[in-house]
């Protein structure tokens, strides 16, 4: 009878014009209820798996039964069964999922660090982790969970980091009619090196496309007016990187990576080890790079740091870098654009006396910086700071 009620409720939702549900409250409520339904399906599947009823139809496993009767892929079926089995040892996460406070994403994250070596710590800290899962963005919770895993199982965390690096590979082969197909898998540090340079070159190509379109049209172009798609620009940027590599002199100076290491008092009894983009890594992941990397030091204490003049118009030098290290991404709550693609904006506008200091600076991506200017100066042209 409960399932009949559920079906009737869904029938009523299906009959509604989607536009009637296209507001923030409805979308949030729908996502919450979908998470609760996912939790119920997972729990029921776990019970079905334990009951052995799937064997009555001749299936060899719950996964085989789900694949055939429910028409879902084997991979998804395996994950569903495994998730249901492992979730039995995490009652707090199971309750939070059933309440709609978390989603399957957070559940899978915590299951990834659940193993015999972390079992006792996980039982002790489960309520704390649930609270973080219910309040942090998924990427922020992943970072917090990574640190928790390092403390709960240091050896296992270093082993996992080594495994991540061991999985690096590049596949690039010529296919039918001469097209080239490939795949890139890199560990966090290698990926940051390649990804940041690829993004830098792609940005240069975007600016060139934009300028060409502006000149041809005589107006501000739209994205559809550009001669290349984002994917095409990234492909051309990769070719440009290879071309520049061939052009580099044999005796040229090899650029050394710069590691951003965030250190404060908590390091004495906690652990902070993140790349500039916020990806948490283990200390052992840095060891292979230390003989060729620069180490950067930024001081946040007001009486010991180097600042640009408080009356300067723009955030530059050590002041800008310190703000980039502190914020690391756009500070708008609905944005996660990294620091390298952000502007530094005055919290109290410069035009009304705001100082150019760390305390009065914040990272904002171009979109949210323009939006903020438009909101506070609706009759003025938007500008930075």
C-alpha positions as CSV (number, residue, x, y, z in Angstrom):
1,X,0.0,0.0,0.0
2,X,2.9,2.4,0.7
3,X,4.3,1.9,-2.7
4,X,0.9,2.5,-4.3
5,X,0.7,5.8,-2.4
6,X,4.2,6.7,-3.6
7,X,3.2,5.9,-7.2
8,X,0.1,8.1,-6.9
9,X,2.1,11.0,-5.5
10,X,4.7,10.7,-8.4
11,X,1.8,10.5,-10.9
12,X,0.5,13.8,-9.5
13,X,4.0,15.4,-9.8
14,X,4.4,14.1,-13.4
15,X,1.1,15.7,-14.3
16,X,2.3,19.1,-13.1
17,X,3.9,21.5,-15.6
18,X,7.6,21.6,-14.7
19,X,7.5,25.3,-14.9
20,X,5.3,25.3,-11.7
21,X,8.2,23.7,-9.9
22,X,10.9,25.9,-11.3
23,X,11.6,27.9,-8.1
24,X,14.4,27.6,-5.6
25,X,12.3,26.2,-2.8
26,X,10.7,23.5,-5.0
27,X,14.0,22.4,-6.5
28,X,15.6,22.1,-3.1
29,X,12.6,20.1,-1.8
30,X,12.6,17.8,-4.8
31,X,16.3,17.1,-4.4
32,X,15.8,16.4,-0.7
33,X,13.0,14.0,-1.3
34,X,14.9,12.3,-4.1
35,X,17.8,11.8,-1.7
36,X,15.4,10.2,0.8
37,X,14.0,7.9,-1.9
38,X,17.6,6.9,-2.8
39,X,18.2,6.0,0.8
40,X,15.0,3.8,1.0
41,X,15.9,2.1,-2.3
42,X,19.4,1.3,-1.0
43,X,18.2,0.0,2.3
44,X,15.5,-2.2,0.6
45,X,18.1,-3.5,-1.9
46,X,20.4,-4.4,1.0
47,X,17.6,-6.3,2.7
48,X,16.7,-8.0,-0.6
49,X,20.3,-9.0,-1.0
50,X,20.5,-10.5,2.5
51,X,17.2,-12.4,2.1
52,X,18.4,-14.4,-0.9
53,X,15.0,-14.0,-2.6
54,X,16.8,-13.0,-5.9
55,X,17.8,-16.7,-6.2
56,X,14.2,-17.8,-6.6
57,X,14.2,-16.5,-10.2
58,X,17.4,-18.4,-11.0
59,X,19.7,-15.4,-10.8
60,X,23.2,-16.0,-9.6
61,X,23.4,-12.8,-7.6
62,X,21.5,-9.7,-6.6
63,X,23.5,-7.8,-9.2
64,X,22.4,-10.2,-12.0
65,X,18.8,-9.9,-10.9
66,X,18.9,-6.0,-10.8
67,X,20.6,-5.9,-14.2
68,X,17.9,-8.0,-15.8
69,X,14.7,-7.0,-14.0
70,X,15.5,-3.4,-13.3
71,X,17.5,-2.7,-16.5
72,X,20.4,-0.9,-14.9
73,X,24.0,-1.4,-15.8
74,X,26.1,-4.0,-14.0
75,X,28.4,-1.3,-12.6
76,X,25.5,0.6,-11.1
77,X,24.0,-2.5,-9.7
78,X,27.2,-3.6,-8.1
79,X,27.6,-0.2,-6.5
80,X,24.1,-0.2,-5.2
81,X,24.5,-3.6,-3.6
82,X,27.9,-2.8,-2.1
83,X,26.6,0.5,-0.8
84,X,23.7,-1.1,0.9
85,X,25.9,-3.8,2.6
86,X,28.5,-1.3,3.8
87,X,26.0,1.3,5.0
88,X,24.8,-1.1,7.8
89,X,27.9,-0.2,9.8
90,X,27.1,3.6,9.5
91,X,23.8,4.1,11.3
92,X,24.2,7.9,11.6
93,X,24.9,8.4,7.9
94,X,22.0,6.1,7.1
95,X,19.6,8.2,9.2
96,X,20.9,11.5,7.8
97,X,20.4,10.1,4.3
98,X,16.9,8.9,5.0
99,X,16.1,12.4,6.4
100,X,17.4,14.0,3.2
101,X,20.2,15.9,5.0
102,X,22.8,14.3,2.8
103,X,22.9,12.6,-0.6
104,X,24.5,9.5,-2.1
105,X,27.5,11.6,-2.9
106,X,28.4,12.1,0.7
107,X,27.6,8.5,1.5
108,X,30.0,7.2,-1.2
109,X,32.7,9.6,0.0
110,X,32.6,8.2,3.6
111,X,32.4,4.6,2.4
112,X,35.6,5.2,0.4
113,X,37.5,5.7,3.6
114,X,35.7,3.0,5.6
115,X,38.1,0.0,6.1
116,X,39.3,-2.1,9.0
117,X,42.0,0.3,9.9
118,X,39.5,3.2,10.3
119,X,36.6,1.2,11.7
120,X,37.0,2.3,15.4
121,X,37.7,5.9,14.5
122,X,34.8,6.1,12.2
123,X,32.4,4.7,14.9
124,X,33.7,7.4,17.2
125,X,33.6,10.3,14.8
126,X,30.6,9.4,12.7
127,X,28.2,12.0,14.2
128,X,30.8,14.7,13.6
129,X,31.4,13.6,10.0
130,X,27.6,13.5,9.4
131,X,27.3,17.1,10.6
132,X,30.1,18.2,8.2
133,X,28.5,16.3,5.3
134,X,25.2,18.0,5.9
135,X,26.7,21.5,6.1
136,X,29.7,21.6,3.7
137,X,29.8,21.7,-0.1
138,X,30.7,18.3,-1.5
139,X,34.2,19.4,-2.4
140,X,34.7,20.9,1.0
141,X,33.5,17.7,2.7
142,X,35.8,15.6,0.5
143,X,38.7,17.8,1.7
144,X,37.7,17.5,5.4
145,X,37.2,13.7,5.0
146,X,40.6,13.4,3.3
147,X,42.3,14.9,6.4
148,X,40.2,12.8,8.7
149,X,41.4,9.7,6.8
150,X,45.1,10.8,7.1
151,X,44.8,11.1,10.9
152,X,42.8,7.9,11.3
153,X,45.0,5.8,9.1
154,X,48.3,7.6,8.2
155,X,49.9,4.6,6.5
156,X,46.7,3.8,4.5
157,X,46.4,7.4,3.4
158,X,50.0,7.4,2.1
159,X,49.4,4.1,0.4
160,X,46.3,5.5,-1.3
161,X,48.2,8.5,-2.4
162,X,50.9,6.3,-3.9
163,X,48.2,4.3,-5.7
164,X,46.7,7.5,-7.1
165,X,50.0,8.5,-8.6
166,X,50.6,4.9,-9.9
167,X,47.3,5.2,-11.9
168,X,48.6,8.0,-14.0
169,X,48.5,7.3,-17.7
170,X,48.1,8.9,-21.1
171,X,46.6,7.2,-24.0
172,X,46.8,8.8,-27.5
173,X,46.4,6.7,-30.6
174,X,45.6,7.3,-34.2
175,X,42.2,5.9,-35.2
176,X,40.1,5.4,-38.3
177,X,40.7,8.1,-41.0
178,X,43.6,9.6,-39.1
179,X,41.7,11.1,-36.1
180,X,43.5,10.8,-32.8
181,X,41.7,9.6,-29.7
182,X,43.0,9.7,-26.1
183,X,42.6,9.8,-22.4
184,X,44.6,11.5,-19.7
185,X,44.7,10.3,-16.1
186,X,47.0,12.2,-13.7
187,X,47.6,12.4,-10.0
188,X,46.7,15.7,-8.2
189,X,50.1,17.3,-8.4
190,X,50.8,16.3,-12.0
191,X,47.3,17.2,-13.0
192,X,47.7,20.7,-11.4
193,X,50.9,21.3,-13.4
194,X,49.3,20.3,-16.7
195,X,45.8,21.6,-16.0
196,X,47.0,25.1,-15.0
197,X,49.2,25.5,-18.1
198,X,46.5,24.2,-20.4
199,X,44.0,26.6,-18.9
200,X,46.4,29.5,-19.3
201,X,47.0,28.8,-23.0
202,X,43.3,28.2,-23.6
203,X,42.6,31.6,-22.0
204,X,45.0,33.3,-24.4
205,X,43.2,31.5,-27.3
206,X,39.8,32.6,-26.0
207,X,41.0,36.2,-25.8
208,X,42.2,36.0,-29.4
209,X,38.9,34.5,-30.5
210,X,37.0,37.2,-28.7
211,X,39.0,40.0,-30.2
212,X,38.6,38.6,-33.7
213,X,34.8,38.3,-33.3
214,X,34.5,41.8,-31.8
215,X,36.4,43.2,-34.8
216,X,34.4,41.3,-37.3
217,X,31.0,42.1,-35.7
218,X,31.6,45.6,-34.5
219,X,30.0,44.7,-31.2
220,X,30.4,42.6,-28.1
221,X,30.3,39.0,-29.3
222,X,28.4,36.2,-27.6
223,X,29.9,32.8,-27.0
224,X,28.2,31.4,-30.1
225,X,29.9,34.0,-32.2
226,X,33.4,32.7,-31.5
227,X,35.1,30.6,-34.1
228,X,36.0,27.8,-31.7
229,X,34.1,25.9,-29.1
230,X,35.7,25.5,-25.6
231,X,36.7,21.9,-26.5
232,X,38.3,23.0,-29.7
233,X,40.3,25.7,-27.9
234,X,41.5,23.2,-25.3
235,X,42.6,20.8,-28.1
236,X,44.4,23.7,-29.8
237,X,45.9,24.7,-26.5
238,X,47.3,21.2,-26.1
239,X,48.9,21.4,-29.6
240,X,50.3,24.8,-28.7
241,X,51.9,23.4,-25.5
242,X,53.5,20.6,-27.6
243,X,54.7,23.1,-30.2
244,X,56.3,25.4,-27.6
245,X,58.0,22.4,-26.0
246,X,59.6,21.6,-29.4
247,X,60.7,25.2,-29.8
248,X,62.3,25.4,-26.3
249,X,66.1,25.4,-26.5
250,X,67.9,22.3,-25.3
251,X,69.8,24.2,-22.7
252,X,66.8,26.3,-21.6
253,X,65.9,26.7,-18.0
254,X,63.3,24.1,-16.9
255,X,60.5,25.8,-14.9
256,X,60.2,24.5,-11.4
257,X,56.9,23.9,-9.7
258,X,55.8,26.2,-6.9
259,X,54.1,24.4,-4.0
260,X,51.7,26.4,-1.9
261,X,51.8,25.0,1.7
262,X,49.3,26.4,4.2
263,X,50.7,26.5,7.7
264,X,49.3,27.9,11.0
265,X,49.4,27.0,14.7
266,X,47.0,24.1,14.2
267,X,49.6,22.3,12.2
268,X,51.3,21.5,15.5
269,X,48.5,19.2,16.4
270,X,46.6,18.8,13.2
271,X,47.5,18.5,9.6
272,X,47.2,20.9,6.6
273,X,48.6,19.8,3.3
274,X,46.8,21.1,0.2
275,X,47.6,22.2,-3.3
276,X,46.8,25.8,-4.2
277,X,43.5,24.8,-5.8
278,X,42.5,23.2,-2.4
279,X,43.1,19.5,-3.2
280,X,44.2,17.7,-0.1
281,X,47.2,15.5,-0.5
282,X,49.4,13.6,2.0
283,X,52.8,14.9,2.9
284,X,54.3,11.9,1.2
285,X,52.9,13.0,-2.1
286,X,55.2,16.0,-2.1
287,X,58.4,14.1,-1.5
288,X,59.2,13.2,-5.1
289,X,59.0,16.9,-6.0
290,X,60.9,18.6,-3.2
291,X,64.3,18.5,-5.0
292,X,62.9,20.7,-7.8
293,X,60.2,22.8,-6.3
294,X,60.2,26.2,-4.7
295,X,58.6,26.7,-1.3
296,X,56.5,29.8,-0.8
297,X,56.1,31.6,2.5
298,X,53.2,33.9,3.2
299,X,52.8,35.7,6.6
300,X,49.3,36.7,7.7
301,X,50.2,38.3,11.0
302,X,49.6,42.1,10.6
303,X,52.9,43.1,12.4
304,X,55.2,40.8,10.3
305,X,53.9,40.9,6.8
306,X,54.8,42.9,3.7
307,X,51.9,44.8,2.1
308,X,51.4,47.2,-0.8
309,X,50.5,50.6,0.3
310,X,47.0,50.7,1.9
311,X,46.2,53.6,-0.5
312,X,47.2,51.8,-3.6
313,X,44.4,51.3,-6.2
314,X,45.0,47.7,-7.0
315,X,45.9,44.6,-5.0
316,X,49.3,43.4,-6.2
317,X,52.4,41.6,-5.0
318,X,52.5,40.0,-1.6
319,X,49.1,41.4,-0.6
320,X,47.3,39.9,-3.6
321,X,49.2,36.6,-3.2
322,X,48.2,36.4,0.5
323,X,44.6,36.9,-0.3
324,X,44.8,34.2,-3.0
325,X,46.3,31.8,-0.5
326,X,43.7,32.7,2.2
327,X,40.5,32.5,0.0
328,X,41.8,30.1,-2.7
329,X,38.5,30.4,-4.6
330,X,35.7,32.9,-5.3
331,X,34.1,33.9,-2.0
332,X,30.6,33.9,-3.3
333,X,28.7,31.1,-1.6
334,X,27.5,29.6,-4.9
335,X,30.9,29.6,-6.7
336,X,34.1,27.6,-6.6
337,X,36.2,29.3,-9.3
338,X,39.9,28.9,-8.4
339,X,42.1,31.8,-7.3
340,X,44.0,31.9,-10.6
341,X,40.8,32.9,-12.4
342,X,39.6,35.4,-9.8
343,X,40.0,39.1,-9.2
344,X,40.7,40.7,-5.8
345,X,37.9,43.1,-4.8
346,X,37.7,45.6,-2.0
347,X,35.1,44.6,0.6
348,X,34.6,48.3,1.4
349,X,34.9,50.0,-2.0
350,X,38.1,51.9,-2.7
351,X,36.1,54.9,-4.0
352,X,34.6,55.4,-0.5
353,X,37.8,55.0,1.4
354,X,38.3,51.3,1.5
355,X,42.0,50.4,2.1
356,X,44.0,48.0,-0.1
357,X,44.9,45.5,2.7
358,X,44.4,41.8,3.3
359,X,41.5,42.4,5.7
360,X,39.6,44.5,3.1
361,X,40.3,42.2,0.2
362,X,38.4,39.2,-1.1
363,X,38.6,36.9,-4.1
364,X,35.7,37.1,-6.6
365,X,35.4,35.6,-10.1
366,X,34.8,38.1,-12.9
367,X,31.1,37.3,-13.0
368,X,30.4,37.7,-9.3
369,X,32.7,40.8,-9.1
370,X,30.6,42.4,-11.9
371,X,27.4,41.3,-10.2
372,X,28.5,42.8,-6.9
373,X,29.3,46.1,-8.6
374,X,26.0,46.1,-10.4
375,X,24.1,45.5,-7.2
376,X,25.7,48.3,-5.2
377,X,26.0,50.7,-8.2
378,X,23.0,49.9,-10.5
379,X,23.4,53.2,-12.3
380,X,27.1,53.0,-12.9
381,X,29.2,51.0,-15.3
382,X,30.6,48.0,-13.4
383,X,34.3,48.0,-12.6
384,X,36.8,46.2,-10.4
385,X,37.2,47.2,-6.8
